[in-house]
Amino acid sequence: MTPRLVAPADRLRAHLAAGPPLLAAGCHDALSARLAAQAGFEAIHLSGALVSAVTFGLPDLGYVGASDMVDALVRVTAGTDLPVIADADTGYGDPLQVAQTVRRYERAGAAALHLEDQVMPKRCGHMAGVRLAGLDETVARLRAAADARERLVLIARTDALNVAGEDEVLRRVAAFASAGADAIFVEGARDAGTVRRAHEASGGLPVVVNYSAAGHAPEPIDVLAEAGARLALFPVAAALAGAAAMSAAYREVLAGRRAPEPPLSWADFTAVLGLPALAEDEERWRPSASDDPEESS
């Protein structure tokens, strides 16, 4: 069986169990997913903060709901068959709603999702004012998610490190592992010691590390890999670069009253979208005169 015939969730699960650390590119639509795949990434990450930014033009303060994320998932998976790891915030409700969120995400094509232990409305883990949900409440959400999923990889995220300290992190990740999590995500973990202790407390589950530009950069992934890190998320790196490039282009149009010289030609852009192959298909399927009954009569 070729790798692309294996379900994305199963490919992701196998990679987390063995092989080098996996890097996931932050994407929010089909175009960014295509670009990430063509650059050589083997996984995609869909961030709630990024969806909030591109959909509503608002920061990550709990504006995004499950339907917004499902819509974004559909757009991203239209552009790639790579495994997509999607942000599910707190699951958007109590265990019943969490279970439905998991089903909706999986139907929309998610290979994995991460659930966090904040209260609603949640906020970016790098911002001040993060409030933790109780451990019993978080575990109930995770159990509901584990029961509802089919193949989907369940990542349990805790924001306790910067709020309650490492001892609380270790207590929580141990409970998350018992609740059925497949991997753990300690928001704010930056060094090998923290990653190693979380990895051990969870009973050896893969650790997810966040290389978000919103926080302090963790140590290099190859260093953290020795401590148990198996997945590195880069949620907004490309979006920040894209926003800067768009802003510069808009200013240049206004200043010069003309379109600037593009860094990417239109031909190259449409090639990214698959135009050459589609044009070949269009020509191959074009009806010929012999196909017209009136012409042949």
C-alpha positions in Angstrom: 0.0 0.0 0.0 1.4 3.4 -1.0 1.7 6.1 1.7 -0.9 8.3 0.1 -3.5 5.5 0.2 -3.2 5.3 4.0 -5.6 7.6 5.8 -3.9 10.9 6.9 -4.7 10.1 10.6 -2.9 6.7 10.3 0.1 8.3 8.5 0.3 10.9 11.3 0.0 8.3 14.0 2.7 6.2 12.5 5.1 9.2 12.1 4.5 10.1 15.8 5.4 6.6 16.8 8.7 6.4 14.8 10.8 8.5 12.5 12.2 12.0 12.9 10.2 14.9 14.4 7.4 16.1 12.2 7.2 19.8 11.3 3.7 21.2 10.6 3.2 24.3 8.5 0.6 26.8 9.6 -2.0 27.1 6.9 -5.5 28.6 6.7 -6.8 27.8 3.2 -6.2 25.6 0.1 -3.5 27.9 -1.4 -1.4 28.0 1.7 -1.7 24.2 2.1 -0.6 23.7 -1.5 2.4 26.0 -1.0 3.4 24.2 2.2 3.1 20.8 0.5 5.2 22.0 -2.5 7.8 23.3 -0.1 8.2 19.8 1.3 6.2 19.9 4.6 4.6 16.5 5.6 1.9 18.0 7.9 -0.3 21.0 8.1 -1.5 22.9 11.2 -4.7 24.9 11.4 -4.6 27.5 14.2 -7.7 29.1 15.7 -5.7 32.3 16.1 -5.0 32.3 12.4 -8.6 31.5 11.5 -9.7 34.4 13.7 -7.3 36.7 12.0 -8.1 35.8 8.4 -11.9 35.3 8.9 -12.8 38.1 11.2 -9.7 40.3 11.4 -9.7 39.8 15.1 -7.2 38.5 17.7 -7.4 35.1 19.4 -9.9 36.1 22.1 -12.5 33.4 21.6 -14.3 34.7 18.6 -13.9 31.5 16.6 -16.4 28.7 17.0 -16.6 25.1 15.8 -18.4 26.0 12.6 -15.7 28.5 11.7 -13.0 25.9 12.2 -14.9 23.3 10.2 -15.3 25.7 7.3 -11.6 26.4 7.4 -10.8 22.7 7.6 -12.8 22.1 4.4 -10.8 24.8 2.6 -7.4 23.6 3.8 -8.1 19.9 3.0 -9.2 21.0 -0.5 -5.6 21.9 -1.2 -3.7 18.9 0.2 -3.8 15.3 1.2 -1.3 15.9 4.0 -2.4 15.2 7.6 -4.0 18.3 9.0 -3.7 19.0 12.8 -6.5 21.3 13.8 -6.9 23.6 16.8 -10.2 22.7 18.6 -9.7 25.2 21.5 -11.7 23.8 24.4 -14.0 21.7 22.3 -16.7 24.5 22.2 -18.8 23.2 25.1 -19.3 20.4 27.6 -18.5 16.8 26.8 -21.6 16.3 24.6 -20.5 19.3 22.4 -16.9 18.2 22.5 -17.9 14.8 21.1 -19.8 16.4 18.3 -16.9 18.7 17.5 -14.6 15.7 17.1 -17.1 14.1 14.7 -17.4 17.3 12.7 -13.7 17.8 12.5 -13.1 14.2 11.4 -15.7 14.4 8.7 -14.1 17.6 7.5 -10.8 15.9 7.1 -8.8 16.5 10.2 -6.2 13.9 11.0 -5.7 15.3 14.5 -7.0 17.9 16.8 -5.8 19.5 20.1 -8.1 20.2 23.0 -6.9 22.6 25.7 -7.7 23.1 29.4 -8.9 26.7 29.4 -12.3 28.0 30.3 -14.6 29.6 27.7 -14.2 32.1 26.2 -10.6 31.0 25.8 -7.7 33.3 24.7 -4.3 32.9 23.1 -2.0 31.0 25.5 0.7 33.6 25.1 -1.6 36.4 26.4 -2.3 37.6 29.9 -5.5 36.5 31.5 -5.5 32.8 30.7 -7.9 30.9 33.0 -7.6 27.1 33.5 -10.6 24.8 33.6 -10.7 22.3 36.4 -8.9 19.0 35.9 -12.1 16.9 36.2 -13.8 19.1 33.6 -10.9 18.8 31.2 -10.6 15.0 31.6 -14.3 14.7 30.9 -13.9 16.6 27.6 -11.0 14.3 26.7 -12.9 11.1 27.5 -15.8 12.3 25.3 -13.3 13.1 22.5 -11.6 9.8 22.8 -14.9 7.9 22.6 -16.2 10.0 19.7 -13.2 9.8 17.3 -12.7 7.0 14.8 -9.1 7.3 13.5 -8.4 10.9 14.6 -5.2 11.5 16.7 -6.2 13.2 20.0 -3.7 15.8 21.3 -4.3 17.0 24.9 -3.0 20.6 25.4 -2.4 22.2 28.8 -1.9 26.0 29.3 -1.0 25.4 33.0 2.8 26.1 32.7 2.6 29.8 32.7 -0.5 29.9 35.0 0.0 27.3 37.7 3.6 26.0 37.2 5.2 22.8 36.1 3.9 20.6 39.0 0.4 21.2 37.8 1.4 20.5 34.2 2.8 17.1 35.2 -0.3 16.3 37.2 -2.5 17.2 34.2 -0.6 15.4 31.5 -0.7 12.2 33.6 -4.5 12.5 33.8 -4.7 13.3 30.1 -2.8 10.1 29.2 -5.2 8.1 31.3 -8.2 9.8 29.6 -7.1 8.5 26.2 -4.9 11.2 24.7 -2.5 10.1 22.0 -0.1 13.0 22.5 0.4 15.9 24.8 1.0 19.6 24.1 2.4 21.8 26.9 1.9 25.3 25.8 4.9 27.5 26.6 7.4 24.5 26.9 10.7 25.8 25.6 13.5 23.6 27.0 14.4 19.9 26.9 14.0 19.5 30.7 10.3 20.6 30.6 9.6 18.4 27.6 11.3 15.4 29.1 9.4 15.6 32.4 6.1 16.0 30.6 7.0 13.1 28.3 7.7 10.9 31.3 4.7 12.0 33.3 2.4 11.1 30.4 3.9 7.6 30.3 5.9 8.3 27.2 3.4 9.9 24.9 4.7 12.1 22.0 5.1 15.7 23.0 3.9 18.6 20.7 5.9 21.8 20.8 4.7 25.2 19.6 7.0 27.4 17.6 4.6 30.3 17.6 5.9 33.8 16.9 3.6 35.0 19.7 5.9 33.5 22.4 9.5 32.8 23.2 11.0 30.4 20.8 11.7 26.9 22.2 15.0 25.2 21.8 15.7 23.6 18.3 13.4 20.7 17.6 16.3 18.3 17.2 17.3 19.1 20.8 13.8 18.6 22.1 13.3 15.4 20.1 15.8 13.7 22.4 13.5 14.6 25.3 10.3 13.2 23.6 9.1 16.0 21.2 7.7 14.4 18.1 5.7 17.2 16.5 6.6 20.9 16.0 3.9 23.4 15.1 4.7 26.6 13.1 1.2 28.1 13.3 1.7 31.7 12.0 5.2 32.0 10.5 4.0 32.0 6.9 0.9 34.2 7.7 3.2 36.9 9.3 5.4 36.9 6.2 2.4 37.0 3.9 0.8 39.9 5.9 4.0 41.9 5.6 4.3 41.2 1.9 0.7 42.2 1.3 1.0 45.4 3.3 4.2 46.3 1.3 2.4 45.6 -2.0 -0.6 47.8 -1.1 1.7 50.7 -0.1 3.6 50.3 -3.3 0.4 50.4 -5.4 -0.7 53.6 -3.7 2.8 55.2 -4.0 3.4 54.3 -7.6 -0.1 54.2 -9.0 0.7 50.9 -10.7 1.1 47.3 -9.9 4.6 46.5 -8.5 6.8 43.9 -10.1 5.6 40.7 -8.6 8.1 38.4 -6.8 6.0 35.5 -8.2 4.8 35.5 -11.9 1.2 34.9 -12.8 2.3 31.8 -14.7 4.1 30.4 -11.6 1.2 31.3 -9.5 -1.3 29.4 -11.7 1.2 26.5 -11.8 0.9 26.2 -8.1 -2.8 25.9 -8.6 -2.3 23.0 -11.0 -3.4 24.9 -14.2 -1.0 23.0 -16.6 -2.4 19.6 -15.7 -6.0 20.9 -15.7 -5.5 22.4 -19.1 -4.3 19.0 -20.4 -7.3 17.3 -18.9 -9.6 19.9 -20.5 -8.0 19.3 -23.9 -8.2 15.5 -23.5 -11.9 15.6 -22.6 -12.9 18.2 -25.1 -15.7 16.9 -27.4 -14.6 16.3 -31.0 -16.8 16.8 -34.1 -17.2 13.0 -34.3 -18.9 13.1 -30.9 -21.7 15.4 -32.2 -24.8 13.4 -33.4 -25.9 16.1 -35.7 -22.4 16.3 -37.3 -22.4 12.5 -37.9 -25.9 12.3 -39.3 
